[in-house]
Structure formats: structure tokens, C-alpha cells
Amino acid sequence: MSMMNIVLILLFAACVIALMVTSLNRLLLVPLALLPALATFLLYPHFRPNWEATPTQKEHLKQLDNLFVRSFCISATAGFVISLAIETLLTAGLVSVLFSADAVKEARAAFAARFSGKQSSAPVGVHLSLSVATVVFLFLTSYLASALVEETTKACFVRCSCCGRPASRGSRPGKLSAVACGQPDHLLTPRATALLLWSAAVGFATAENLVYTTEDSGSLEKGLATVLARTAIALPMQLVGSMLLAANLARRDFTRSAEMKQSWPMAMLGPVLFHGTFDLLVLSLPMILGRLGMTEVWLTVVNFVVSLTVVVVGAVFAFTNFQSSLEFVRAAGAAEGERLIAKANQYDPEAEEEA
């Protein structure tokens, strides 16, 4: 394991210990919040590529293992903090722009609900008036302040180095640059991309679980419900978004034509739309159904069922899309192989000597 990974693991452990010390009454919930991370690292060996035929492949596999750990730790620490800070600023800006002084108190309640960690477990009971400003606020905070920021953060930390450059630049072939925390060119395979984004998604979701579980001032039972619901709903949502992004990046990586190559905004479109739609439904349903007089128990049930349905539908679509991307990559590889064979068949050593 590289020194950078050791430092990142220690940093993540320090953050967990700090949360445990500040929330001793929620100490029992911390292991539950960490279960997805534990499951991820236990399952990873079963999904990683079987690159052990040559010394170069073994070196690449070792690099992928290091990047998998690194992607988790960075997303769970710096990625989460940066994303949360940007979301907070954007949401606060939306509140100040869209709502009048008289409505700021209600808007702040919605703002607090957005970051309470309960949006995927229990309704928050916020009853803003269904004005144009409220609708715009819900759309922008779901698609812009949440989805776009989080998905972009995950993609950047997986694909870029610490100094913002593509990870393979400035490094020797087959070697990982000392400053790189991103995915180098020689590891741009669909499976490697999916694994690194999986790690980033779990790291981000684990940080959310830890923060939302330990900061909740309610009962222990309520905290338990929160962490279980987030593990059942919010974590799969993050994974589906990462799978959608992995499929788009796989196509982008193996599209040789500059005219047909998918741009970064288009690659991000699917994950952002899915993530934003999930957040919009989770934020708006309790508000709308609560105004219609639905009880809190039924609000919780409906919110959970709708959230789970969105995640399942998204997962099916993401899996289908990823399989389609794999077929595209195989076809691209076959076409490139045929091109090289044809070029080799046309090679005439005598003609080259005469030239």
C-alpha cells in the first residue's frame, strides 16, 4: 500500500473518531454507518480484473488496488467536505434570491431539511407554500446544488490528479505519477472506471451516513432508522449514478472520432438527471402529501416506496446502459484489431526498402 493511501486512511479514521467523540450517545450507530464501506472492500476482490498474466499486468492491478482505496478515502473526506460546502453556499444563495424576508424562516426550514439526512428516511414536515419561488427552489436545489455538485465532485476526484491535470500526464508509461490520485490512461477500461466510481460513491455515502447519523439530536431509535434507510436508499442511489457515469465515460474513452466523442457535459447529463430527480421527489413528496393531510406514517411509507422505485428503475437502466457500453467497447476494440491486421497485411518490406 502506498504512503498516500496510508495517510488518507489515517485521515478518514481520524474523522470517524472525531465524530464518535462528539456523539457518544450515537456510538452504537457508527459501525452500522461503516458497514457499506466494509462490504465494499470485502466484495472488491471478486469484481476486480484478473490482470496477472504478465508483470506489467500485475503492476497495473496493484495500481488499481491503490486507486480503489484512494478513491474511497478522498471522496469520504475532501470530496464530501468540498461538495457539502458548495451545496451549502448554493442553497443559501437560492434561499436569499428566491424568497422574501417574510418567507426566509420557512425557506430555512427547507434548507435544514435538505441537510438533515432524513430526506431518504422520514418526512421532514416542511410545508412551504407551493409558489413559483418554491418550485424553482426545489428544482434548483435538487438538480444544481445537489446532483450536479455531487456527481461532478465524484467524477473529478476519480479522473483528475491532485493538481487538476489528467492523471497520466507527466508520468512515465506504466507508472503512476506521484501527484496523481486519478485514473491514468493505461487503466481506462470500463471495469476499472466502474470500480473506481463505485469506490467514490461508497466513500461519499459513508461520509453522509456518519455525519447525518451522529449529528441527529433525536432518539437512538430514530438515528437507527435514519442510518438503515440511508443505507437502503441513499447508498444505492449514489451507486446507480456512478454506474450511469461509468457507462458514459466508457463510451467516451473508446470513441476515436472527435466528431462523435461525447463531451463531458453530456457524459454527466444522465447521472445528474437521475440524482436530481431522486432528490426532487424525496424533497417535494412530503411537502405536497403533507399539505393534503396524509399522516406521518403514510408519508414515510410513500416516500420510501417512491424512493426505492426510482432507485430500482435507475439501477435497471444503468445496468442495461453499462452492458451496451461494454458491447460498444468490444466492437471498437474489434474494429481497431481489424484495422491493424489489414495494415499489417498491406505491409510490403520490399516496397519500403525501395522507397
GIRA-V709172 format. One record per residue. N is the residue number from 1. SS is DSSP state (H for helix, E for strand, - for the rest). Layout:
# GIRA-V709172
N|SS ; N|SS
This chain:
# GIRA-V709172
1|- ; 2|- ; 3|H ; 4|H ; 5|H ; 6|H ; 7|H ; 8|H ; 9|H ; 10|H ; 11|H ; 12|H ; 13|H ; 14|H ; 15|H ; 16|H ; 17|H ; 18|H ; 19|H ; 20|H ; 21|H ; 22|H ; 23|- ; 24|H ; 25|H ; 26|H ; 27|H ; 28|H ; 29|H ; 30|H ; 31|H ; 32|H ; 33|H ; 34|H ; 35|H ; 36|H ; 37|H ; 38|H ; 39|H ; 40|H ; 41|H ; 42|H ; 43|H ; 44|H ; 45|H ; 46|H ; 47|H ; 48|- ; 49|- ; 50|- ; 51|- ; 52|- ; 53|- ; 54|- ; 55|H ; 56|H ; 57|H ; 58|H ; 59|H ; 60|H ; 61|H ; 62|H ; 63|H ; 64|H ; 65|H ; 66|H ; 67|H ; 68|H ; 69|H ; 70|H ; 71|H ; 72|H ; 73|H ; 74|H ; 75|H ; 76|H ; 77|H ; 78|H ; 79|H ; 80|H ; 81|H ; 82|H ; 83|H ; 84|H ; 85|H ; 86|H ; 87|H ; 88|H ; 89|H ; 90|H ; 91|H ; 92|H ; 93|H ; 94|H ; 95|H ; 96|H ; 97|H ; 98|H ; 99|- ; 100|- ; 101|H ; 102|H ; 103|H ; 104|H ; 105|H ; 106|H ; 107|H ; 108|H ; 109|H ; 110|H ; 111|H ; 112|H ; 113|H ; 114|H ; 115|- ; 116|- ; 117|- ; 118|- ; 119|- ; 120|- ; 121|- ; 122|- ; 123|- ; 124|- ; 125|- ; 126|- ; 127|- ; 128|- ; 129|- ; 130|- ; 131|- ; 132|H ; 133|H ; 134|H ; 135|H ; 136|H ; 137|H ; 138|H ; 139|H ; 140|H ; 141|H ; 142|H ; 143|H ; 144|H ; 145|H ; 146|H ; 147|H ; 148|H ; 149|H ; 150|H ; 151|H ; 152|H ; 153|H ; 154|H ; 155|H ; 156|H ; 157|H ; 158|H ; 159|H ; 160|E ; 161|- ; 162|- ; 163|- ; 164|- ; 165|- ; 166|E ; 167|- ; 168|- ; 169|- ; 170|- ; 171|- ; 172|- ; 173|- ; 174|- ; 175|- ; 176|- ; 177|- ; 178|- ; 179|- ; 180|- ; 181|- ; 182|- ; 183|- ; 184|- ; 185|H ; 186|H ; 187|H ; 188|- ; 189|- ; 190|H ; 191|H ; 192|H ; 193|H ; 194|H ; 195|H ; 196|H ; 197|H ; 198|H ; 199|H ; 200|H ; 201|H ; 202|H ; 203|H ; 204|H ; 205|H ; 206|H ; 207|H ; 208|H ; 209|H ; 210|H ; 211|H ; 212|H ; 213|H ; 214|H ; 215|H ; 216|- ; 217|- ; 218|- ; 219|- ; 220|H ; 221|H ; 222|H ; 223|H ; 224|H ; 225|H ; 226|H ; 227|H ; 228|H ; 229|H ; 230|H ; 231|H ; 232|H ; 233|H ; 234|H ; 235|H ; 236|H ; 237|H ; 238|H ; 239|H ; 240|H ; 241|H ; 242|H ; 243|H ; 244|H ; 245|H ; 246|H ; 247|H ; 248|H ; 249|H ; 250|H ; 251|H ; 252|H ; 253|H ; 254|H ; 255|- ; 256|- ; 257|- ; 258|- ; 259|- ; 260|- ; 261|- ; 262|- ; 263|- ; 264|H ; 265|H ; 266|H ; 267|H ; 268|H ; 269|H ; 270|H ; 271|H ; 272|H ; 273|H ; 274|H ; 275|H ; 276|H ; 277|H ; 278|H ; 279|H ; 280|H ; 281|H ; 282|H ; 283|H ; 284|H ; 285|H ; 286|H ; 287|H ; 288|H ; 289|H ; 290|H ; 291|H ; 292|- ; 293|- ; 294|- ; 295|- ; 296|H ; 297|H ; 298|H ; 299|H ; 300|H ; 301|H ; 302|H ; 303|H ; 304|H ; 305|H ; 306|H ; 307|H ; 308|H ; 309|H ; 310|H ; 311|H ; 312|H ; 313|H ; 314|H ; 315|H ; 316|H ; 317|H ; 318|H ; 319|H ; 320|H ; 321|H ; 322|H ; 323|H ; 324|H ; 325|H ; 326|H ; 327|H ; 328|H ; 329|H ; 330|H ; 331|H ; 332|H ; 333|H ; 334|H ; 335|H ; 336|H ; 337|H ; 338|H ; 339|H ; 340|H ; 341|H ; 342|H ; 343|H ; 344|H ; 345|H ; 346|- ; 347|- ; 348|- ; 349|H ; 350|H ; 351|H ; 352|H ; 353|H ; 354|H ; 355|-
